Amino acid sequence: MLFRLSNVTKTYGPVTALRGLTVEAAPGAVGLLGPNGAGKTTLIRTLLGLINVDSGGGDVLGLDIHTQRLDIRQRVGFMPEDECLFPAVPGVGFVSYAGELCGMAPADAMQRAHEVLNYIGLDEARYRPVESYSTGMKQRLKLAAAIVHDPKLLILDEPTNGMDPAGRQEMIELARDLSHGKGMSLIFSSHLLPDVEAVCDHVVVMGRGALLAQGNIQEMKQAHPRSFDVRVKGDRDVFLARLRAAGGDAKPYEDALRVELPEGQTTDLIWRIAAETGEQIRHLRPHRSSLEDVFLEAVGG
Ligand SMILES: Nc1ncnc2c1ncn2[C@@H]1O[C@H](COP(=O)(O)OP(=O)(O)OP(=O)(O)O)[C@@H](O)[C@H]1O
């Protein structure tokens, strides 16, 4: 398992940030979703061993979150959301320092810093002070610092936040190459669902400090085998009334209806009702949820 938490509770005074959270995930690229205040950052800090939880336990890469925190930090890379850079330091100095903090010898850290800066496309800017970097370059530098020690797991907290479309795309491609090309597991926390979908195979959805849903993104999007997008030419209300009388239901979805068939029925029912009521079916295809649908359903939106 990539990580496993069992019944973890974390309070900050009167606020309960994690509420008996039990969750586990297999290696791979895992998206972490949840509304503001859901507990995502607290979960990340727990996995990194940066905070003491009130109760519960777990492990990351098989290492105990209570007793093996330093081992976890040597094997896990973390790209925080906030700016954590030293303005006057050249990029290469910042990345090699991050390597030394993870326990690398100075010469090894410097060599790796050059390698990762080449990889993330900051090779020409490596000797410039960080204060002269654009927002996108700073984000990439934070990524370089997070991977300098070649971690098994990389945790990215809102990595595309504040980036322009080109920079965002570059960050997505880097995250995807690290996970799918280089075999590094990821936890990718983001409010930007398209970015999560572009990078991750699996999502964990949190709300109010607990697990709301999790699974393979493609499977979660196909979780409604009796749901169809149907465009009807004619009187939609008549069609709808007959569908409901037959035990089905439908609601408007863009310019079509999202039809829910009753248990045990096939699309034959839709064609039969249309024939009986004189409507024309202009379009009929299985409904595929978007990740946004999956998210809203999980958080009860
Ligand atoms: N250091 C702290 N002191 C007090 N309360 C905190 C602290 N850190 C988090 N909280 C509270 O714990 C709850 C969960 O916060 P957390 O930052 O983990 O959520 P989040 O899902 O990361 O939210 P966001 O998407 O807004 O970053 C919130 O109510 C937050 O205000």
The ligand as a Gaussian input file, in Angstrom:
#p B3LYP/6-31G(d) Opt

LIG

0 1
 N       -3.126000      25.050000      12.465000
 C       -4.461000      25.095000      12.567000
 N       -5.058000      25.679000      13.614000
 C       -6.407000      25.715000      13.734000
 N       -7.266000      25.180000      12.836000
 C       -6.721000      24.588000      11.762000
 C       -5.309000      24.517000      11.558000
 N       -5.083000      23.855000      10.399000
 C       -6.302000      23.534000       9.886000
 N       -7.282000      23.973000      10.707000
 C       -8.723000      23.775000      10.501000
 O       -8.944000      22.406000      10.251000
 C       -9.933000      22.227000       9.228000
 C       -9.326000      21.437000       8.074000
 O       -8.330000      22.246000       7.472000
 P       -7.410000      21.767000       6.260000
 O       -6.470000      22.912000       5.970000
 O       -6.823000      20.456000       6.560000
 O       -8.473000      21.606000       5.086000
 P       -8.253000      21.614000       3.511000
 O       -9.146000      20.553000       2.969000
 O       -6.808000      21.523000       3.193000
 O       -8.822000      23.029000       3.113000
 P       -8.385000      24.016000       1.897000
 O       -8.866000      23.369000       0.651000
 O       -9.140000      25.260000       2.243000
 O       -6.891000      24.196000       1.983000
 C      -10.385000      23.634000       8.831000
 O      -11.540000      23.939000       9.562000
 C       -9.225000      24.503000       9.268000
 O       -9.672000      25.811000       9.591000

